[in-house]
């Protein structure tokens, strides 16, 4: 039998992120310089919106330290994800312009910022959902 938190980890993170990883490999975009990580923010945003809409399904699963501020936590995460999603979409447009030759300058600082934000928000979401 799988531990309850491990089952939730598989359900909400490992499987979807594994599918994203497989998608990157299948599309030949695994080299992170060709992506700003927009897919991750679509995933995070959908997870946060789902948690807001389905309160009864998620209320008992999140970090007990944050349970009293449930709605505020997820509204904050939705706002952060929307802001970063806008930034990563803009960055992806610049990457695509560079790849097509329309721009000679690669947006390395924007790409690094996008992936840094991904590295910060992934453990944040894990802490909200599974932290103790």
N, C-alpha and C positions, 0 to 999 in steps of 0.2 A: 504494500500500500504506500502511496506517495504522501509525504507530509503535506498538510493543508496549504502552507505558504508556498511550498515548492510547486504544487499543482497550479496555484494562482500565478506564480512566476512563469510557468510554462504557457499558461493560457494567455496571459496579457503581454508578455515581453519576448520570451525565447522564440516562440513559434512565429509571431509577426516579424520580429527583427531577423530571424533566420530566413524568412521569405524575402525580405528586403535585401539581405546579403546575397541570396541566390539570384535575385533579380539583377543586382549589380554585376555579378559574375556572368550571368547569361547574356546581358546586354553589352558586355565588354567595357563597362564603365567603372570597374572596380578601382581603377586608379582615382583616388580621391581628388586629384586636381581637376577632374572633369565634372565634379558634382559639388554642390554647396550643402548637401544634406537635407534638402527640402522634404524628402520623403519622411525623414524622422519627425519633422515638425507636423506634418499632416497626421502621422501616427499619434504623436503626443497630444495634439489638439483633439483628435477624435476620442482618445482615451479620456481626456479631461471633460469634454462635453458629455460623454457617455456617463461619467461619474456624477455630473450635475443632474442629468436627466433621469438617471436610474438610482437615486439616492438609496432606496431600500436595498438594492442589490449590492451596493458598495460600502454602505455605512459601517458594517461590521468587519470589513476587510482592511480598512486603512489603518495607518499607524495610530494607536490609541492616544498618543500625545497630541495628535492633530484632530481627533474626533470632535472636540467641542467647537472647533473652527472650520468644520468640514466645508461649508459653502464658500467661506472666504478663501480658503486654501485653493480650491479648484477654480474659483473665479480669477484669482491671482495667476494661477498657472495658465489659464486660457488666455489672459491678457498678454502674459509673457510670450506664450507660444505664437499668438497672432503677430506680435511685434517682430519676433525672430523669424517667423515664416515670411513676412513681408520682406525682411532684410535678405533672407536666403533666396527668395524668388528674384529679387533685384540682382543679387550676386550671380544667380544662374544665368540671367539674361546677359550679363557682362562676360561670363565664361563662354557662353554660346557665341557671342560676338567675337571673342578672341579666337575661338576654334574655327570660325568661318572666315577669318582674315579681315573682318570689319574693324577690328581693333588690334593694334600692335602690342598693347599693354595687357599683361595678364593680371587679374585682380587678386594677387596673392594675399594681401592684407585682409580683404573681405572674405576670402575662402578660409583663411586661418581663423578669423573671428567666428565664422559660421560653424566650423568644426569644433572650436573651443567651446562655443555655446552648447553644442550637442553633447560634448563630454561633460559639461556641467549639468545639463538638464536631465540626462539619462539617470544618473545616480539620484538626483533630486526626486524624480518620479518613483524610483525604486524605494527611496526612503519614505515617501508619502504612502505608498501602497503596502510596503512590507517591513518598514522599520519598527523597532520596539523601543 
